[in-house]
Amino acid sequence: ATCRPPLFPPCNLPLSFQHRPIILQMSTPAPRVTAILGVGPGISTSTALKFAREGYHIALLGRDEHKLAPVAAAIAAETPTAEILTIPNTDVGSQPAVAAAFAAIHARFGAPARVVVFNAAPRPSFKPALELDPEVLKAGLDTTVMGALHVAQAAMPGMIEKGDGVLIFTGATAAVRGGANFADFAVPKFALRGLAQCLARGYQRDGVHVCHVIVDGFVDHPESREKGFIKDNMPLMDPAAVADAYYYLAHQDKSVWTQEMDMRPYDEKNW
């Protein structure tokens, strides 16, 4: 008969080693987190749903709890695996409030936000500049410009430390063209665009992608329809399509980063 070698060679280790359990150390990847500021219907809601659908945990920040709760419920219903943190009473014009909010995000998820979407903006009063209350303009600057600065200062250090992060600012047509009765809206939006450019040029080599998005058109959502902002046959932007564009921006290859995206409906006539 042919002698075959044993299937397993004899173990020459001492018995005390032969019977010890083998423990494999598995590293857990850090969770991906998206933080959205200025949460409400439309772009914010669609962006939260999109990023949750793609595997992100979501932090929702805003002044009003009643605006955050429906968005959180919609995420939970569509993507039960997504972890959701709501941080109401977040005044972006307050640096301590913003710093505390981002500290809460890190404490909740064990990681800084990889993607931050800044949607906070004042509503225009539609008054001529000579009739504009200076305090209204100051409030718009506090929300849009100082708010964006506070968010950048709170969010970007964690991104720089990891060498990876995305900060998207939602702009508007008013960021490049001031209208006759839009001073309280256009002036902050112009400044926001400038800040985005400064941040992009200052920190892109640290791995932080800063993008300003000009949303040139009316975004279709129920609140705008209820308030009469949307008229029949008006060119409209699908908020889900805007969210898809934001997700694309957040995952661009570093060799082709977009600093500014300009989007509008195909049937927009006045641009």
C-alpha positions as CSV (number, residue, x, y, z in Angstrom):
1,A,0.0,0.0,0.0
2,T,1.1,3.6,-0.7
3,C,1.9,5.6,2.3
4,R,0.4,9.1,2.1
5,P,1.6,12.0,4.2
6,P,-0.8,13.2,6.9
7,L,-3.3,15.8,5.8
8,F,-2.1,18.1,8.6
9,P,1.5,18.0,9.8
10,P,2.0,17.5,13.5
11,C,2.1,20.7,15.5
12,N,5.4,21.2,17.3
13,L,4.1,24.0,19.6
14,P,3.8,23.4,23.3
15,L,0.4,22.2,24.4
16,S,-0.2,25.5,26.2
17,F,0.0,27.3,22.9
18,Q,-1.9,24.7,20.9
19,H,-5.1,25.2,22.8
20,R,-5.1,29.0,23.0
21,P,-7.9,30.8,21.1
22,I,-6.9,32.9,18.1
23,I,-8.3,36.5,18.4
24,L,-8.4,38.5,15.2
25,Q,-8.4,42.3,15.6
26,M,-10.8,43.8,13.1
27,S,-10.8,47.6,12.7
28,T,-14.2,49.2,12.3
29,P,-14.4,51.9,9.6
30,A,-15.4,55.3,10.8
31,P,-19.0,56.1,10.0
32,R,-19.7,58.6,7.2
33,V,-21.8,61.5,8.5
34,T,-23.6,64.3,6.6
35,A,-24.6,67.4,8.5
36,I,-27.3,69.7,7.0
37,L,-27.9,73.2,8.3
38,G,-31.0,75.2,7.6
39,V,-33.3,72.1,7.4
40,G,-36.7,72.5,5.8
41,P,-38.7,71.1,2.8
42,G,-37.1,71.0,-0.6
43,I,-33.3,70.8,-1.1
44,S,-32.5,70.0,2.6
45,T,-35.0,67.1,2.9
46,S,-34.1,65.6,-0.5
47,T,-30.4,65.9,0.3
48,A,-30.8,64.2,3.7
49,L,-32.8,61.3,2.1
50,K,-30.2,60.9,-0.7
51,F,-27.2,60.7,1.6
52,A,-29.0,58.4,4.0
53,R,-29.9,56.1,1.1
54,E,-26.2,56.0,0.1
55,G,-25.1,54.8,3.6
56,Y,-24.5,58.1,5.5
57,H,-25.7,58.9,9.0
58,I,-27.5,62.2,9.1
59,A,-27.3,65.2,11.4
60,L,-30.1,67.7,11.0
61,L,-29.5,71.2,12.4
62,G,-32.0,74.1,12.4
63,R,-33.8,76.6,14.6
64,D,-37.2,74.8,14.6
65,E,-37.8,71.3,15.9
66,H,-41.1,71.2,13.9
67,K,-39.0,71.4,10.7
68,L,-36.5,68.8,11.8
69,A,-38.9,66.1,13.0
70,P,-40.7,65.4,9.6
71,V,-37.3,65.1,7.9
72,A,-36.0,62.7,10.5
73,A,-39.2,60.6,10.2
74,A,-38.9,60.5,6.4
75,I,-35.3,59.2,6.7
76,A,-36.3,56.6,9.3
77,A,-39.1,55.4,7.1
78,E,-37.1,55.1,3.9
79,T,-33.7,54.1,5.4
80,P,-34.1,52.4,8.8
81,T,-30.4,51.6,9.0
82,A,-29.4,55.3,9.0
83,E,-28.7,56.9,12.3
84,I,-30.2,60.3,12.7
85,L,-29.3,63.1,15.1
86,T,-31.5,66.2,15.3
87,I,-30.1,69.4,16.8
88,P,-32.8,72.0,17.1
89,N,-32.3,75.6,18.3
90,T,-29.1,75.9,16.3
91,D,-28.6,79.5,15.5
92,V,-25.9,79.6,12.8
93,G,-25.3,83.3,13.7
94,S,-24.0,82.2,17.1
95,Q,-20.5,80.8,17.1
96,P,-20.9,79.0,20.5
97,A,-24.1,77.3,19.3
98,V,-22.6,76.1,16.1
99,A,-19.4,74.8,17.9
100,A,-21.6,73.0,20.4
101,A,-23.7,71.4,17.6
102,F,-20.6,70.0,15.8
103,A,-19.2,68.7,19.1
104,A,-22.5,66.9,19.6
105,I,-22.2,65.4,16.1
106,H,-18.7,64.0,16.9
107,A,-19.8,62.7,20.3
108,R,-22.9,61.0,18.8
109,F,-21.2,59.3,15.8
110,G,-17.6,59.1,17.0
111,A,-16.4,60.9,13.9
112,P,-16.7,64.4,12.4
113,A,-19.1,65.2,9.6
114,R,-17.5,64.3,6.3
115,V,-20.1,66.3,4.3
116,V,-21.6,69.5,5.4
117,V,-24.4,71.2,3.4
118,F,-25.1,74.8,4.4
119,N,-28.7,75.8,3.3
120,A,-29.4,78.6,5.9
121,A,-30.6,81.8,4.2
122,P,-32.9,84.7,5.0
123,R,-36.1,85.3,3.0
124,P,-36.0,88.5,0.9
125,S,-38.3,91.4,2.0
126,F,-38.7,92.6,-1.6
127,K,-38.2,96.2,-0.6
128,P,-36.2,98.8,-2.5
129,A,-32.8,99.4,-1.1
130,L,-33.6,103.0,0.0
131,E,-36.6,101.7,2.1
132,L,-34.7,98.7,3.6
133,D,-34.3,98.6,7.3
134,P,-30.5,98.2,8.0
135,E,-31.2,95.7,10.7
136,V,-32.8,93.4,8.2
137,L,-29.7,93.4,6.1
138,K,-27.6,92.9,9.2
139,A,-29.7,89.9,10.1
140,G,-29.2,88.4,6.6
141,L,-25.5,88.9,6.9
142,D,-25.5,87.2,10.3
143,T,-27.3,84.2,9.0
144,T,-25.7,83.8,5.6
145,V,-22.2,85.0,6.0
146,M,-21.3,84.8,9.7
147,G,-23.3,81.6,9.8
148,A,-21.2,80.1,7.0
149,L,-18.0,81.2,8.7
150,H,-19.0,79.7,12.0
151,V,-19.9,76.4,10.3
152,A,-16.6,76.3,8.4
153,Q,-14.6,77.0,11.6
154,A,-16.5,74.3,13.4
155,A,-16.5,71.6,10.7
156,M,-13.3,72.0,8.7
157,P,-10.7,71.3,11.4
158,G,-12.0,67.7,11.6
159,M,-11.9,67.4,7.8
160,I,-8.4,68.8,7.7
161,E,-7.2,66.3,10.3
162,K,-8.6,63.4,8.2
163,G,-7.5,64.9,4.9
164,D,-11.1,64.4,3.6
165,G,-14.2,66.5,3.7
166,V,-16.8,68.4,1.7
167,L,-18.5,71.7,2.4
168,I,-21.3,72.7,0.1
169,F,-22.9,76.1,0.2
170,T,-26.3,76.6,-1.4
171,G,-26.2,79.9,-3.3
172,A,-28.7,81.5,-5.6
173,T,-29.0,83.7,-8.7
174,A,-28.6,86.6,-6.4
175,A,-25.0,85.6,-5.7
176,V,-24.0,86.9,-9.1
177,R,-26.8,89.3,-10.0
178,G,-28.5,91.8,-7.7
179,G,-32.1,92.6,-8.3
180,A,-33.8,96.0,-7.7
181,N,-35.7,94.8,-4.6
182,F,-33.4,92.1,-3.4
183,A,-30.6,94.0,-1.6
184,D,-31.2,92.1,1.7
185,F,-30.9,88.8,-0.1
186,A,-28.3,89.5,-2.8
187,V,-25.7,91.2,-0.6
188,P,-25.4,88.2,1.8
189,K,-25.4,85.8,-1.2
190,F,-22.6,87.7,-2.9
191,A,-20.5,87.6,0.3
192,L,-21.2,83.9,0.8
193,R,-19.9,83.2,-2.7
194,G,-16.7,85.1,-1.9
195,L,-16.2,83.2,1.4
196,A,-16.7,79.9,-0.4
197,Q,-13.9,80.9,-2.9
198,C,-11.6,81.9,-0.1
199,L,-12.2,78.6,1.8
200,A,-11.7,76.6,-1.4
201,R,-8.4,78.2,-2.3
202,G,-7.2,78.2,1.3
203,Y,-7.8,74.5,2.2
204,Q,-8.2,72.4,-1.0
205,R,-4.6,71.1,-0.5
206,D,-5.6,69.9,2.9
207,G,-8.2,67.6,1.3
208,V,-11.3,69.8,1.9
209,H,-13.5,70.3,-1.1
210,V,-15.5,73.5,-0.8
211,C,-18.2,74.1,-3.4
212,H,-20.7,77.0,-4.0
213,V,-23.9,76.0,-5.9
214,I,-25.9,78.6,-7.7
215,V,-29.5,77.4,-7.6
216,D,-30.9,79.5,-10.4
217,G,-34.7,78.8,-10.2
218,F,-37.6,78.0,-8.0
219,V,-37.3,74.6,-6.2
220,D,-40.5,72.6,-6.3
221,H,-41.9,71.7,-2.9
222,P,-45.3,71.8,-1.2
223,E,-44.5,74.8,1.1
224,S,-43.7,77.0,-1.9
225,R,-46.9,76.0,-3.6
226,E,-48.9,76.7,-0.4
227,K,-47.5,80.2,-0.1
228,G,-48.1,81.0,-3.7
229,F,-44.5,81.3,-4.8
230,I,-45.0,78.8,-7.6
231,K,-47.3,79.7,-10.5
232,D,-48.7,77.6,-13.3
233,N,-46.2,76.7,-16.1
234,M,-43.3,78.1,-14.1
235,P,-39.9,76.4,-14.7
236,L,-39.2,74.3,-11.6
237,M,-36.2,72.5,-10.2
238,D,-36.7,69.0,-8.8
239,P,-35.2,69.0,-5.3
240,A,-34.3,65.3,-5.6
241,A,-32.2,66.2,-8.7
242,V,-30.5,68.9,-6.8
243,A,-29.7,66.3,-4.1
244,D,-28.2,64.0,-6.7
245,A,-26.0,66.8,-7.9
246,Y,-24.8,67.5,-4.3
247,Y,-24.0,63.8,-3.8
248,Y,-22.0,63.9,-7.1
249,L,-20.1,66.9,-5.8
250,A,-19.3,65.2,-2.5
251,H,-17.7,62.2,-4.4
252,Q,-15.7,63.8,-7.2
253,D,-12.2,62.7,-7.9
254,K,-9.7,65.1,-6.4
255,S,-8.2,65.8,-9.9
256,V,-11.5,67.4,-11.1
257,W,-13.1,69.2,-8.1
258,T,-15.8,71.6,-8.9
259,Q,-15.6,74.9,-7.0
260,E,-18.8,76.4,-8.4
261,M,-21.8,74.7,-10.0
262,D,-24.5,76.7,-11.7
263,M,-27.8,74.9,-12.2
264,R,-31.2,75.8,-13.6
265,P,-34.2,74.2,-15.3
266,Y,-33.8,73.5,-19.0
267,D,-36.8,75.8,-19.8
268,E,-35.6,78.7,-17.7
269,K,-35.7,81.8,-20.0
270,N,-34.4,84.7,-17.9
271,W,-30.8,84.1,-17.2
